[in-house]
Amino acid sequence: MTLDGKIAASSGHAAWISSKLSRNRVFELRGRSDAIIVGGNTVRRDNPRLTARHGGGHMPIRIVLSQSLDLPEEANLWDLSDVSTVVVTQRGARRGFQRYLASKGVEVVEFDILNPRDVMEYFHDRGYLSILWECGGTLAASAISSGVIHKVFAFVAPKIIGGKNAPSPVGELGMVEMSQALDLIDVCFEQIGPDMLISGFLQPIPDLTPTIPSEDETFAIDPTVAPFETSIIFFYKTWDLYGAFSNFSPHPIQMPDEDGNYVTWFSVEHYYQANKFIGVSNPLAQDCIDKIKSAKSPEEAARMGRLTQRRQPHLVRSDWESVKIDVMYRALKCKFSIYPHLNSMLLSTAGSVLVEASPHDLFWGGGRDGEGLNYLGRLLMKLRSEFLGESSAASENTCIAL
């Protein structure tokens, strides 16, 4: 955008606001994403290709959100020679045009009510975990209001275009006072050629009110939690205050393999996803394990494991449902044993209920409305209780020795 906060002139012309170096950085961001989302206005106005031609070999899928499906018949996004395109729209919109898109190989997905949160949940379930929104102000405002944007990248060019009606990067959010403005955290500034890149995280606001376990159940998990005085600690994204509790935190662990040899895994998530296929006498299962182990990020490892489990269930070990909790607990115990600062962080939460504030995962997380089982939080509380017990026993032994 320009220095005065415009993403186009009043006429709508928007070509080359930022420098070539900034555009190359955008290509890199695309190359690290699973998917890119744009709105119908962007397709009509800019006719983008949304390629990652300078970002490496990975090509993210392209997603178009259009409620009315008022899209041109000829568009670069309908060319599927390099990567696929998915159009998401309101149910019943322009049936004839839907058939036209289908004839060109473009997938069309209908929603009863089109909103960013439901769209993100849908693609999350399909295994797309890192999604880059490259949209105009109206859709950007809707996505931010829905709470689906976690990190912001703002490229500011040293240009002034002016114009009372020139569009800005974020549309109406319903805020009337500056005190309502959304603050970014962990803000970074980087000069890219003549431009300035400002990036930071929007603080996630959990939209769930988890059901606190009963007094007996809580005490059984962790005796340090006092009834009637329970506080709740949420964790979800790795940049949260307690983000290190997430399986996606970049803390490598060493775990023994089937032969007793210790293997290093980049994160708990890498180890957990790979264990779905361990012991299966099929070369494809071992190939999947190797790919997960070498995944560049926990998000990529999770996507690989989930997609393979969904598409090739015969590769999943037969006892997975009965052992997955134990697999997770062993990995967590290793992680919080070998990193002293993580151990101290976990022990510092004694007396509080830990809840993974994932609105999507109803097994490991708390769910959107507290309907989730929150097994990750429960295992962390169990581990915390175990560590506290060991610490207490060590103190008693020390006193006896003296």
C-alpha positions, 0 to 999 in steps of 0.5 A, a space after each residue: 500500500 502507499 504511505 497514505 494507506 491506499 491500495 489503489 487510486 480512486 479510479 481503481 488502478 493498482 498496478 505496481 504500488 510496491 517494488 519488485 523486491 517486495 513482490 518477490 517477497 510475496 512470491 516467497 510467502 505464497 510458496 510457504 502457504 498451502 493455499 491463497 484466498 482472494 475475493 471476486 473483486 480481485 479477480 474482476 479487477 486484477 485478473 491475478 495468476 497467484 503463482 509462486 514463481 519466485 518462491 520455489 517448487 511448491 504451488 499453493 492452491 488458489 481459492 476464490 470467495 464470491 457470494 454472487 459468483 459474478 466472475 468473468 468467464 475468462 480469467 487466469 485463475 481458470 487455467 489449471 495447467 500449474 495448480 488447481 483453483 477452488 471457487 467458494 460461493 453461496 448455495 444456488 448462485 449462478 448454476 450455469 456458471 458453476 457448470 461452466 467452471 466445472 467444465 474447465 476443471 475448476 472445483 466449486 464448493 457451495 455454502 448455505 451462508 458464506 463467511 470466512 470462519 466456515 470457509 477456513 474450517 472447511 479447508 482446515 479439514 481438507 488439510 490446508 493449514 497455512 492460508 494466505 489472504 491476498 484480498 481487498 479491503 472488504 473481504 479483509 475486514 470480514 476475515 479479521 472480524 471473523 478471527 481467522 487472521 493470525 499474522 499480518 504482512 503490510 508492505 508500505 511503499 514511499 508513495 502518496 496517491 491521495 483520493 477520498 474514495 481510494 480503497 484502503 487495505 481493510 474495510 469497515 470493522 465497526 470501530 468508532 474510537 481509536 481505543 478499539 483499534 487492534 494491536 499487533 504483537 511481536 511486530 517486526 520492521 524490515 526494509 525491502 528495497 525502497 519499501 518497508 515491510 511491517 509484520 506482526 500477529 493479531 492477538 487471538 481471542 478464543 471464541 469458546 467458553 470451555 466446560 470446566 471438568 467436574 471437581 472430582 474429574 479435575 482433582 483426578 487429573 491434577 490434585 493441585 487444581 483447587 475446586 471453586 477457585 479454578 482459573 483457565 489458561 488458554 493456549 493455541 498458537 505458538 505465539 500465544 503467551 503459553 504457545 510453547 504448550 502447543 505441539 507445533 512449537 519448534 522444540 525438537 525431541 528425541 524418541 526411540 524407534 522400534 529398534 531402540 535407536 533414538 531419532 530426532 523429530 523437529 516437533 511433537 507434531 512431527 512425531 505424533 503424525 508419523 506414529 500413525 504409520 509406524 509398524 505397518 508392513 507397507 512401503 508406502 507407510 514408511 515413505 509417509 513416515 520419512 516425508 513427515 520426518 523431513 517436513 519443513 514445519 509442524 503445519 506441513 507434518 500435520 497436513 501430510 499425516 491427516 491427508 494420508 490418514 483420510 485418503 489412505 486409511 489402510 496405511 494407518 496402524 490398526 491400533 492407532 485409536 487405542 495408542 494415540 493418547 499414550 504416543 502423545 503423552 510420551 512425546 510431551 513428557 520428553 519435550 517438557 523434560 529436556 527443556 528446563 524453561 518449558 518445564 518451569 513454564 508448565 509447573 508455573 501453571 499449577 492450580 489452573 486448568 489448561 485448555 487448548 483453544 482450538 475451535 476445530 479439534 474436538 478431541 485434542 482441543 476444547 472446540 468452539 463452544 467448549 464441546 471438545 474433549 481437550 485431551 491435550 490440556 488434560 495430558 499436560 495437567 497430568 504431566 504437570 502433576 507427575 512433575 510436581 510429585 517428582 519435585 516433592 519427592 526429591 525435596 523430601 529425599 534431600 531433607 532426609 539426606 541432610 
